[in-house]
């Protein structure tokens, strides 16, 4: 857990669940191949639809506070290929072709890229929380890099919340039990290609770094 605990998370009258938004960086239009990765271009961003979704669930709650479960793969770290112009870390030849490895400083860069390119998503989610609603991020297989506290902090920073409002946001490693009676999880642990051997502690220690052990499905998408 993220260390922020609030009694209000133990019960909730209204819960909304959404998953697999797979937000990533905006792909520039290729001058010679305009259809190349077109699904990643801003033309197909649905931040405005997400904003309408938040308004819809609040309207249905009729003034009651809403618990929003962002149930995994909200962000797609594996699809982020952008590299920093002046990196403060080493970038390998393979990373230049397939994206940065899942290490805290590199994952922090990737989430900043995603959040900057999805400013409306961030703004809408921030306003949703400021109105007293709470948000739970359940980690999936493609946003496994949310395990890094530094990445979570980048999200909190982008949301620009007060200390009191920060308590309305939680990150959970594997599953969440809503209202003390409903189990919610992303589901990748039931897929042999996408499961984590240890979904609570998926870290791998290298010679002078700590990385994440990505599932096979992530590597297949990346490579």
C-alpha positions as CSV (number, residue, x, y, z in Angstrom):
1,X,0.0,0.0,0.0
2,X,1.0,3.6,-0.3
3,X,1.0,4.4,3.4
4,X,-2.1,6.6,3.3
5,X,-4.9,5.0,5.2
6,X,-8.4,6.5,5.7
7,X,-11.4,5.0,7.4
8,X,-13.5,6.3,4.5
9,X,-12.0,3.5,2.3
10,X,-13.8,0.8,4.4
11,X,-17.2,1.6,3.0
12,X,-18.8,3.4,0.1
13,X,-22.3,3.7,-1.3
14,X,-21.3,4.1,-4.9
15,X,-18.3,2.4,-6.7
16,X,-17.4,2.7,-10.3
17,X,-14.8,0.5,-12.0
18,X,-12.8,1.1,-15.2
19,X,-9.7,-0.5,-16.6
20,X,-7.4,-0.9,-19.6
21,X,-7.2,2.7,-20.7
22,X,-3.6,2.1,-21.8
23,X,-2.6,5.7,-21.8
24,X,0.8,6.3,-23.3
25,X,2.6,9.1,-25.0
26,X,1.3,10.9,-28.1
27,X,2.8,9.5,-31.3
28,X,3.7,12.3,-33.8
29,X,2.4,11.8,-37.3
30,X,4.9,10.1,-39.5
31,X,5.6,12.2,-42.6
32,X,5.9,9.3,-44.9
33,X,3.7,6.7,-43.2
34,X,0.7,8.6,-41.7
35,X,-1.0,5.4,-40.6
36,X,2.0,4.2,-38.6
37,X,0.9,3.8,-34.9
38,X,-2.0,6.0,-35.6
39,X,-3.9,4.6,-32.6
40,X,-1.3,6.4,-30.4
41,X,-1.9,9.8,-32.0
42,X,-3.9,12.5,-30.2
43,X,-6.7,12.1,-32.7
44,X,-7.7,8.9,-30.9
45,X,-7.2,10.1,-27.3
46,X,-10.3,9.7,-25.3
47,X,-9.5,12.0,-22.3
48,X,-12.7,13.9,-23.1
49,X,-14.7,10.7,-22.9
50,X,-13.1,9.9,-19.6
51,X,-14.1,13.4,-18.4
52,X,-17.7,12.7,-19.4
53,X,-17.6,9.4,-17.6
54,X,-16.6,11.1,-14.4
55,X,-19.4,13.6,-14.8
56,X,-21.9,10.7,-15.5
57,X,-21.1,8.7,-12.4
58,X,-21.2,11.7,-10.2
59,X,-24.6,12.6,-11.7
60,X,-25.9,9.1,-11.0
61,X,-24.6,9.3,-7.4
62,X,-26.8,12.5,-6.9
63,X,-24.4,14.2,-4.5
64,X,-23.1,11.2,-2.8
65,X,-19.3,10.6,-2.9
66,X,-18.0,8.1,-5.5
67,X,-15.3,5.5,-5.1
68,X,-13.5,5.1,-8.5
69,X,-11.4,2.0,-9.1
70,X,-8.9,2.4,-11.8
71,X,-8.5,-1.3,-12.2
72,X,-5.1,-1.9,-13.9
73,X,-3.4,-1.0,-17.2
74,X,-4.6,2.6,-16.9
75,X,-1.1,3.5,-18.1
76,X,0.9,1.5,-20.6
77,X,4.5,1.9,-19.8
78,X,5.5,-0.7,-22.3
79,X,4.2,1.4,-25.2
80,X,6.2,4.5,-24.2
81,X,9.2,4.8,-26.6
82,X,10.1,8.5,-26.1
83,X,13.6,9.2,-24.7
84,X,14.7,12.2,-22.8
85,X,16.8,14.8,-24.7
86,X,19.3,15.2,-21.8
87,X,19.0,12.0,-19.8
88,X,20.5,11.8,-16.3
89,X,20.8,8.1,-16.7
90,X,22.5,5.7,-19.2
91,X,20.4,4.6,-22.1
92,X,21.4,1.3,-23.8
93,X,21.2,0.6,-27.5
94,X,18.3,-1.8,-27.0
95,X,16.4,0.9,-25.0
96,X,16.7,3.3,-27.9
97,X,14.9,0.8,-30.0
98,X,12.4,-0.7,-27.6
99,X,11.9,1.8,-24.8
100,X,13.4,2.4,-21.4
101,X,13.8,-0.5,-18.9
102,X,11.6,-0.6,-15.8
103,X,13.8,1.1,-13.3
104,X,12.6,3.8,-11.0
105,X,14.3,6.8,-12.6
106,X,13.3,5.7,-16.1
107,X,9.7,4.7,-15.1
108,X,9.4,8.2,-13.5
109,X,10.4,9.8,-16.8
110,X,7.8,7.6,-18.6
111,X,4.9,8.5,-16.3
112,X,5.8,12.2,-16.6
113,X,5.6,11.9,-20.4
114,X,2.2,10.1,-20.2
115,X,0.7,12.7,-17.8
116,X,2.0,15.6,-19.8
117,X,0.4,14.3,-23.0
118,X,-2.9,13.5,-21.2
119,X,-3.3,16.8,-19.4
120,X,-7.1,16.7,-19.7
121,X,-7.2,13.3,-18.0
122,X,-5.1,14.6,-15.2
123,X,-7.1,17.7,-14.8
124,X,-10.4,15.9,-14.8
125,X,-9.2,13.3,-12.3
126,X,-7.8,16.0,-10.0
127,X,-11.1,17.9,-10.0
128,X,-13.0,14.7,-9.4
129,X,-10.9,14.1,-6.3
130,X,-11.1,17.7,-5.1
131,X,-14.9,17.3,-5.1
132,X,-14.4,14.7,-2.3
133,X,-14.5,11.5,-4.4
134,X,-11.8,8.9,-3.8
135,X,-9.6,7.0,-6.3
136,X,-7.9,3.6,-6.1
137,X,-5.2,2.6,-8.6
138,X,-5.0,-1.2,-8.8
139,X,-1.8,-2.2,-10.5
140,X,-2.1,-4.3,-13.7
141,X,0.6,-5.9,-15.8
142,X,1.2,-3.0,-18.3
143,X,1.4,-0.5,-15.5
144,X,3.5,-2.6,-13.2
145,X,5.9,0.3,-12.9
146,X,3.4,1.9,-10.5
147,X,5.1,-0.2,-7.9
148,X,7.9,2.4,-7.7
149,X,7.1,4.9,-5.0
150,X,8.8,7.6,-7.2
151,X,6.2,6.9,-10.0
152,X,3.3,7.2,-7.5
153,X,4.7,10.4,-6.3
154,X,4.9,11.8,-9.9
155,X,1.1,11.1,-10.2
156,X,0.4,12.7,-6.9
157,X,2.4,15.7,-7.9
158,X,0.6,16.0,-11.2
159,X,-2.8,15.8,-9.5
160,X,-1.8,18.8,-7.4
161,X,-3.9,17.9,-4.3
162,X,-3.8,19.3,-0.8
163,X,-2.5,17.0,2.0
164,X,-6.0,16.2,3.0
165,X,-7.0,15.4,-0.6
166,X,-4.0,13.2,-1.0
167,X,-5.6,10.7,1.5
168,X,-8.4,10.2,-1.1
169,X,-5.9,8.4,-3.5
170,X,-4.5,5.0,-2.9
171,X,-2.3,2.6,-4.9
172,X,-2.7,-1.2,-4.3
173,X,-0.3,-3.8,-5.6
174,X,-2.6,-6.6,-6.6
175,X,-6.3,-6.4,-5.5
176,X,-8.7,-4.2,-3.7
177,X,-11.7,-5.2,-1.5
178,X,-14.4,-2.6,-2.0
179,X,-16.9,-2.0,0.8
180,X,-15.4,-4.9,2.7
181,X,-17.3,-7.4,0.5
182,X,-16.3,-7.1,-3.2
183,X,-12.9,-8.3,-4.6
184,X,-11.6,-6.2,-7.5
185,X,-8.4,-7.1,-9.4
186,X,-7.0,-6.6,-12.8
187,X,-7.0,-10.3,-13.6
188,X,-3.6,-10.8,-15.1
189,X,-2.7,-13.2,-12.4
190,X,-5.0,-15.7,-14.1
191,X,-3.2,-15.5,-17.4
192,X,0.0,-17.5,-17.5
193,X,1.6,-15.1,-20.0
194,X,0.8,-12.0,-18.0
195,X,1.1,-13.0,-14.4
196,X,3.8,-11.8,-12.0
197,X,5.6,-14.5,-10.0
198,X,5.3,-12.2,-7.0
199,X,2.7,-9.5,-7.5
200,X,3.4,-7.9,-4.2
201,X,7.2,-7.7,-4.6
202,X,8.1,-8.0,-8.3
203,X,11.5,-6.4,-7.9
204,X,14.8,-7.7,-9.3
205,X,18.1,-6.5,-7.9
206,X,20.9,-6.0,-10.4
207,X,24.6,-5.1,-9.8
208,X,23.9,-1.5,-8.9
209,X,20.2,-1.1,-9.6
210,X,16.7,-2.4,-8.8
211,X,14.4,-3.3,-11.7
212,X,11.0,-5.0,-12.2
213,X,10.5,-8.5,-13.4
214,X,8.1,-8.0,-16.2
215,X,5.7,-10.8,-17.3
216,X,6.3,-12.6,-20.6
217,X,3.3,-10.8,-22.2
218,X,4.9,-7.4,-21.5
219,X,8.1,-8.5,-23.1
220,X,6.3,-9.9,-26.1
221,X,4.6,-6.5,-26.7
222,X,7.8,-4.6,-26.1
223,X,10.0,-6.7,-28.4
